[in-house]
Amino acid sequence: MGTENSGTVEISEPLLDESSKIPESNLEDPENIPDWKDQITIRGLVVSAVLGTLFCIITHKLNLTVGIIPSLNVAAGLLGFFFVKSWTGFMSKLGFSVKPFTKQENTVIQTCVVACYGLAFSGGFGSYLLAMDEKTYNLIGPDYPGNRAEDVKNPGLLWMMGFIFVVSFLGLFSLVPLRKVMVMGYKLTYPSGTATAMLINSFHTNTGAELAREQVGRLGKYLSISFCWSCFKWFFSGIGDACGFDNFPTLGLTLFKNTFYFDFSPTYVGCGLICPHIVNCSVLFGAIISWGILWPLISQRAGDWYPADLGSNDFKGLYGYKVFIAISLILGDGLYNLIKIVSISVREIFKNSSTQNNLPLVMEVIGGESSKLELEKKKRDEVFLKDRIPFWFAASGYVALAAISTATMPIIFPPLKWYLVLCSYVIAPALAFCNSYGTGLTDWSLASTYGKIGLFIIASLVGSNGGVVAGLAACGVMMSIVSTAADLMQDFKTGYLTLSSAKSMFVSQLVGTAMGCIIAPLTFWMYWSAFDIGSPDSPYKAPYAVIYREMAILGIEGFSELPKHCLALCCGFFVAALVINLLRDVTPEKFSRFIPIPMAMAVPFYIGAYFAIDMFVGTVILFVWERINKKDADDFAGAVASGLICGDGIWTIPSAILSIFRINPPICMYFGPSRST
């Protein structure tokens, strides 16, 4: 999946067996690709630690105020280049001999930084961990049914560090054997990872090549346009989240209420340019089904199917339908593809045990005009598979870390029994695959959604005697695994496109995660010590802490507390996802390429329709561009898309710094109905 004809790709090599290597290319290689150990440098790790600290501070700030974290991959790649280039230039002027700064080292820095600041989000410092503290308990109220004083665990620096250490590394080992499938087999785009790779390549490219020079020029042009546009939008965004171009009712106020509007986001227009047409159309189709049909129909049943006076984030109301139906579609699609991959791999392992042929990974028809691109692809494949990560290493690492965590978690959270932790680690790889697959299609990581699955299941199993703490801790276990797995796979995509070793990517993720286990709690503790975190009168209200605690309290009662017909609808959409995938596989390619992808359809069910509009605008632009000048579109669409994503991503740094210093936008541009006089 992830490409229009992926349903008919013939896999001709065991996808899980990395013992066979692609033969050395006979091409004259103009690039001197360093060994994987040389891609990881001391200066790179120092820069990673500095940037990781900066990004953790920014992430905590956003977590504790609005609760929405943008992707900072692009900014990490840019700032990593700036710091190291400045350092090497300074040392050269002093007469010192410095090691050349390569794009592989740049990629390693970016990977390390992303792994570090990612723990500031998945560590739950603004959500599930903070939901355990006494202040959140008091905000909900002692009289709230199920809210017990015994279910309180206040933040502590040492236990938070210990918790993150024992849960954060497992996600890195869970999907390593499937890296060939995700990156080379399904050819998932991972738009942010692709944009970051193109930006890094542009920094280190040989501009003597005409096409490369033009691509860099296009990337720089649209990066500048995107950055300036994002800066311009900021001035009108006011205080809160109801102002500015992000809330522009482009399709009218009625559709705006159902999240159908174009929010002028360069990032998701860029994603639309990178993602295949079928992915963008699937996202829009899912938005129409959910926000255009299903949610309006269910909302008319308020007072019958669910109480009419509930908040927008209450699982007993419409929000419960949104989350669990989206989860059903995601699980149906993800589990179907996981079973498909395993069955194909087992079949091919037995088939290849009786033959010595070294066949290519994917059989494709190569035309004369595409031979150069195919040779470049072979080179990327060769580098990506050169330094293999053995399956036994990944499997034994996961088992060992799971054993340590299973023994440690009940010590930190006594209500969470060891066998519940063990069960979480048994099912976690399947969920990690689903999240990584969905991120590769749409660039949305739904780690918090998978965390809610763990929260509800464990809270309902434990019950009223400790179920709140146990459910919140299980949420952390699941979020950490699926989030780090998706980050790793996205960085594998970046490394694949920058000719970086997969082994250096994996090691830098390990190093970055180790940094994050220390830096993320320390930077959070800085906020915790300096500000009144969680107070309604504080600028750091931590809005999601209360929501997560109420979810855990609801989970104690089990799924029976969900609104009417919610589980029946979930079962229906789960089966629908299986049927749609089956149709994509059994129908001829000329028909199957028009069948939507359930995973892509599911994302707007939960997020909203606005980003689907953005991505569809991107795919329409690409479609028209291909009709006008296909060669120009093939050569430059990726550069334009990357420029749009990068410019918007870079703006997140100055906007976050302005927010930290409490410099608010001067204008609130708001739209409402006109009043008749």
N, C-alpha and C positions, 0 to 999 in steps of 0.2 A: 504494500500500500504506500501511498505517498507519491506515486507517479500514475499517470493515466492508464498505462498498460501493465501495471504491476501484477494484475491478476494472472497474466499469461507468461510471466518471466519463468524460464526454465532454469532451475537451480541444479548445477551439475557437479557440485563438490560438497562434501559434508560441511555444513555451516559451522558446526561446533568443533570440528577437528582442524587445528591450526598446524599440524605437523608438516603438511606439504607447503612449500614456499613457492611463490611465483618466481620463475627464473629471472636472472639478472637481465635488465634491458640492454639491448645493443645500441640504444640511442647514445649519442654524445651528450653527456650531461653538463650543461653550462654551470650548474649550481654545485657547489661543494657542500653537500649536506653533512653536518657534523654528526658524530656518534651521539646516541641518546644521552650518555653521561655528560657530554660536553654541552648539551642543550640546557642543562641545569647548572647554573653558576651561582657563586656566592653573592655577586652584586645583584643578580636577579632575585635571589631570596630576600636580600635586604630591602630592595625596592618593593617586593611583594608584601613584606611585613608592614612597611610604611603605608602603602596603598590599602592593604587589608584593614589596618586600623582606621584610616580615614573613611573607608566605605562602611565599616561596622558602625561608626558613629552616625553616619548618614542614615543607614538602615534602621538603627534604633530610633532615631528621630522620627522617621516616617512611620515606623511600627507603632510608636507611642502616641502619634497624633492622628493620622488618617488611616493607618493600617494597610496601605497599599504600597507595594514595593516594585518600582520599575526595574527592568533589566539594566544592569550596569556593566555588562560584558564589554561593550564597545568602549565605554569610558576607561575601563581597566586596560584595554589594549592600547589606547591612545596615551594615557598617562604613563604607562610602562615604557612606551617608546620615548616619550619626552624626558623622563627621568634618566634613563640609561644613556640616551644620546647626549644629554647635557653633561652627564658625568664623564663619558668617554671623550667628548670634546674638550672639557676642562682639563682632564688629565693629559690629553695630547698636547695642549698648549703649554703645559708644564714640562714637557719633554719625556713623559713616561710612555712606554710601549703598552698599548691596551689591546685586548682581544677584540676582534671585530664583533659588532652587535648584529646577530642574525635574526631572521624572522622566526626561526625555531625558538630562540631564547625569548623573543617577544611573546610568542604564543604560550610558552611555559609560565611567564610572569602573569599573563592574563588568566590562565587556568588556576594558578595558585591563589590569585586575588579573589576570583569568583568562588573558589572552595572556601576561602576564609570568611568573606562577608555573607556567604550563603547560610552559614550557621547562625548569624544574627537574626535571620528570618526563621529558619526551620527549628532553631533552638527554643522558640516559643516565648521569647522575652516580652512580647507584647500580646500574647494570646494565652496558650494553655498553661504555661508556668505561672504567669501572673494571675491566672484565674484561680489558683490554689491559695492565694494569700488572704490575710485577714481583712484587708481593706475591701477587696472584692466581695468577700462574704458579707460584710456590713452593708455594702452598697445594695446588694440584693435584698438583704433584710433577714433577721433571724426568724421572722414569722413566715417566710416563704417556704411552702411545702417542699421537703427534701433538702433544704439548705441547712446543714448541720455544722455546729461549731467544731466538731471533731474532724471534719473534712477540710482542714486548714494546714497549709505548709508554707510558711513565709520564705521569701527568697534568701538564699545564703550563698556566698561566693564559692565556697568549697564544694558543697553538694551539687551546685549547678555545673561546675566544671567536671565533676565526676560523672554526672548524668550525661553530659554531652560527649565526653570521651567514650563512654561505653555504648552509645547508640549511633554515633555519627559516621563511623567507618564502615558499617555493614553495607550501606548502599553502594559503596565503591566496589565491593566484591560481588554484588548480587547479579550484575548484568554484564560483566566483562566478557564472558564467553559469547555474548550475543552482539558484540560490537560490529562484526562483519555483516551480520544480518541487518542491523539498524542503519549503518552508514553505507555499506556497499550493496547489500541485497535489496532492501526496500528503498534505498536512495532517499531517505527522509531528508527534508531540506534544513530543519533547525534554523529558521530565518535569522535569529540573532547570532548564532554561531557562524553562519555563512557570511553575514555582514561583517562580523568581527574579522574573519579570515581575509575577506577582500580588503578591508582597511589595513590590516597588517601587511598583506602582500603589496599594497600600494606604497607603503613606507619603504619597503625593501626591494622593489621591483627594478629590473633593468630597463630604464626608460628609453634606452636606445631602440627598443622594439616599438614600431609604429602603433600597433594595436594596444600594447600595454600603456604607452604614453597617453593615448586617447582615452583609455578606460580610467586611468588615474585622473585625467582632467575632468571627465564626467563625474567621477566619484567626488572630487573636491568641489565641483560646482554645486552639486545637489546637496552635499553635506553643508555647505555654507548657506544655501537657501533654507534647508531644514532647520539649521541652528538659528538663523535670524527669524524664521517664522515662529519657532517655539519661544524665542525671547519676546517677540511681539505679542504672542498670545498671553504670555505671563502678565503683562500690564493690565489686562482686562479680566483676570481670573479672580480678583477680589479675595475675600477671606471665606474659607469653607469650600464646599464642593458644588455650589449651585450657580456659579458665575462663569462667564467667559465663553470662548469658542468651543470648549469641551461640552457645553450645554446649549449648542446652537440648534434650534428646532427647524432644521433644514427641510423636513418633510411635513411640517405642520405640528401644532401643539398636541393634537390628538395622538398622532403616532409617536411624538416625543415622550408622552407618558408611558408608552410601551417600549421605550428605548430605541425606537427606529429613528435615527438621525445620523447625519454625517458630522463627526466631531473634529474634522480637519487634523487628524493625527498622521504625521508623516511616517511614524513607525509602522502602522498597520496598512497604510497604502503601500509602503515598501514591502511588507510581508506579502501583500497581494501580488506584487510584481514577481516575487521569488517563488511563492508556492504554486504548484500546478493548478490549472483552471478548475479541475474537479474538486480540489480541496476548498478553494474559495467559494465555489457554488454550493458545496455541501454545507459549509458554515452558514451561508445565507439561507439555504433551505431549512436548516435546523432552527435558525432565528424565526423564520416565518411560521414554522410548525408550533414552536413554543410561545414566543411573545406575540405572534400574530393570531394564533388560533387557541392553543391549549390554555395558556394562563388567563386570557380574558374569559374563556368559558368557565374555568374553575373559579375565578374570582366572582362570577355571578352566583355561585353556590355558597358564598359566604353567609354564615348563619345556619347553614344546613350541613355542609361537609366539614366545616371548621368554624370556630367562633369568629365573629366579624370584627371584634375590637382588638385584635392582636397586632403586635408590632411587625415591622417589615422583616425582621430577622428571627422571628419565632417559628420553631420547627413544627408547632402544632397548627400552623396556618399555611399560607401559600408558599412560604419559603421552604417548608418541608417537601412539598411536591417538586419544587425546582431542584433542590439538592439531590434527592434520592432518585428521581427519574433520570437526571443527568448521570448519576453514578451507575445506574442500570445500563444505560446505553454504552458508557465507557467500558464497563466490565464485560458486557456482551461482546463488544468488538475486540477488546484487548485479549480476553481469554480465548476467543476463536483463533486469533492470529498466533497466540502463544502455542496453543495445541497444534496448529498447522505447522509452525516452525519445528517443534519437537518431532512431530511425525515425519516430516520431510527429512530432517537430520538423521533420525534413526534409520530410515529407509536408505538414505544415501551412504551412511556408514557401512551398512551391510552390503550394499551394491559395490562400493569401492574396495571392500576387503578382498574381492575376487579379481580386481583389475589393478594394473599399475599405471594407468593413464593419469597424467596430471592435466585435468581439464580446467579451463578458466572458470571463475566463480559464476559469471552470468553470461549466457550465450546471447549475443546480439548481432544483428546484421549491420555490417560496417560499410558505409558508402565511401566513394573516393574522396569527396569533399570533406568528410569528417575524419579522415585518417589522422590528421594532426591532433585533433581533439582526443581521439582514441589513444594515441600514443601518450599524450599527457595524462590521460586517465590511468593508463597502465603504470606510468611512473608513480602516480599517487598511490595506486593499489600496492605497488611493490614496496614503497616506503612504509605504508600503513601496516603491512603484514610482516615486515622484515624483523622487527623486534617483538616477537610474539609473547603474550602473557599466557602461560600454560593454564589449561582448564583445571588441572589438579591444584594449582596454586590458588586460583580464585575460589574454588570449592572448599578447600581446606581452610583458607583464610576466613571465609564466611562462617563455616562451622565453628572454628575456634573463637571468633569474635562473638558469635551467637551464644556459645557456652559461657563465656565470661560475662556477657550482658545478662543472660538468664540467671546467673548466680548473684549478680550485683544489684539488679533493679529492685528485687524485694527488700534489700537492705535500705535503699534510698526511699522507696515507697512501699511500706509494709502491706497495704491492702492489695497490691498487685502481685499475685502469687507467681511462682516460677513457671508453672505449667501454662499460665496464660501468656507469659512472655514468650515461652517456647512456641506456642501456637501462632503468635504474631509473626515470629521469624520464619515459620513454615510457609505462611501465605504471603509474606511481604514481597518476595521476588516477583510473584505474578502481578501484584499491584505496581511494583516498580517498573515492570515492563509496560504496563498499561499507561502509566504516566509519561514514561520516556517516549513511547510511541505517539501519544497525543501531543507532547511538546514538539516532537519532530514534524508533525503535521501543521500545527497552528501557532506555535511559539508560546502557548499558554501552558504553564506548569500548574496543575491542579493539586499540588501536594496537600494543601489544607483540606481539600475535599476528601482525599483518601484518609487523612488523619481523622476526619469525622466518622469514617467507617469504623476505624479502630475504637474511637471513643464510644460510640453507641453500643458496639458489640460487647466490649469489655465491661462497660458500666452496667449493662443489663445482666451480664453473667455474675458480676460481684454483688449487685443489689444495693440496698440502702446502707448496709454496714461497710462503708469505705468505697462505694462504687464511684463517687465523684472523683476522688483522688486517683483511683485506679484507672478510670476512663480517661482522665486528662493525661496521665503518664503514658497510657497506651497510644493516645493521640500523638504524643511526642515521638514515640518509637516509630510509628508508621510514617509520620511526616518526615522524619530525618532520613529514613531509608529511601522513600520515593523521590524526595527532593534532591538528595545527593546523587542518586542514580541518574536522574534526568540531567543534572548539571554535568556529570561526567560524560554522558553520551553526547551532549551538545558540545563539550570541549573536544571530544573525539572527532566530531565533525569539523571543528575549527582546525584541529591538528591535521586531519586528512587533507584539507584544502591548502594548508601552508607547508606541506611536506615535513611535518613534525612527527617524531616517533610516537607511536601509541604507548610505548613503555614510559617515555618521558612525560606524556600526558598523565598517565596513571600515577607515577611517582610524585609529580607536582601536585596532583589532587590530594594524595596522602599527606604531603608536607603542608599544603594549604589548609587541609582539614585540621591537622595538628595545631597549626597557628590559630585557626578559628576557635578551637576548644579553649584556648587561653585568652585570646584577644576579645572574642565576643562577650564572655561573661565579665571581663574587666571593664570594657567600655559600657556595658549595661550598668555595672555597679557604680560607675561614675554618674550616670543619670539618676540611679536609685538614691545615691547619697546626696546629690545636689538638689533634687527636685521632689515635689510631692506627687509621685507617680500614682496614677489611678484616681486622683481626687477630681470630682466634677468641676471644681474651681481652678484646677491646674491646667496649664497649657498642654501637659502630657496626660491626657485623660485615659489613654489606653482603652479605646472603646471596645475592642474585641475581647478583653478579659471577662467582662460581664457576660457577653454572648456565649463564650466557651463554657463558663461555669453553668449557665442556664441549660446549655446543651447537655452537659454531663448529668445535671439533675433530671432532665427529661429522659436521658438514656437509662436511668435507674428503673424507670417504669417499663422499659422495653419498647419494641416497635409498635406495640398495641396503642401507644399514646400518639402515634402519628395520625394525621387527619384521615377522614374516610376515603376508602378506595385508593389510598396512596400505594400500598403494597401491591394491589392488583394492577395498577398502572405500571408500577416498576417491573413486574413480571412480564407484562405485555411488551414493554419497550426492550427488555432484555432479550426476549425471544425474537423481536423484530430485528435487533442488531445481528443476531446469529443468522437469520434468514437472509438479510440483505448481504452479508458477507458471503454466504453460500451462493447467492445469485451472482455476485461479482466473480466468483471462481468458476461457475459452471456455464455461464453464458458466453457466447463468442465475444471476442475483444471489441468488435465494432459496436456492440450493445453495452458491454460491461463498463466501458469507459464513461458512460453517462449515468451509471448507478452511483448514488451518493455514498460517502464514507461515514458510517455511524459515529466513529470517534470524533470527526470534525463537526458533525451535526450536534453532538452533545455539548460542546463547549458553550455556545450561546444560550443553551437551556439555563445555565447557571449564571453566566457572566452578564448577558444582555445582548441586544441586537446591534448596538452601535458599532462595535468593532467589525462585525460582519459586513456592514455597509462600507466601512473603510477598505476592507480587504477586497470586496467586490468591485469597488472603484478602481483599485489597483489591477485587478484581473481584466477589467474592461479596457483600461489604458493599454495593457500588454496585448490584448486581443486585437485592438485597432492598430497598434504599432506593428504587430506581426503581419497584418493584412497590407499595410502601407509599405513596409520595408522589413521583411523578415530577417535578412542578414544583419541589419542595423540593430534590430531588437535582440537577436541572439547574441550579438557582440557586447551590447551595452546595457541591457535590461538589468543584469546583476549589479553592475556598477551604479546605476541610477538608484536601484532599490537599496543597496548598501549605503549610499550617501544619505538617502532619506532616513534610514534607521539610525545611522551613526550620528547625524546632526542632532536628531531628537534625543538620542541617548546621551550625547555629550552635554546637552543643556541640563540634564538632571543634576549635574554636579554644581554649577553655579546657582541653580534654583534651590537646591537643598541647603547650600551654604547661606543663601539669603534667608531661608526659613529658620535655620539654626539661630541666626542673629535677629530673628523676629522682624525682618524687613518684609512687609506685606505688599502685595500689588496695590497700586493706587486707585484702580478703577474696578468696579463690579459691573460687568455687562450682563444684564438680566433680561429675559424675554418673558412676557406674559400676554394674556389676551387684551385686546383693546377694549376700552370702556365707552359705551354709547352715552352721549350727553343729552 
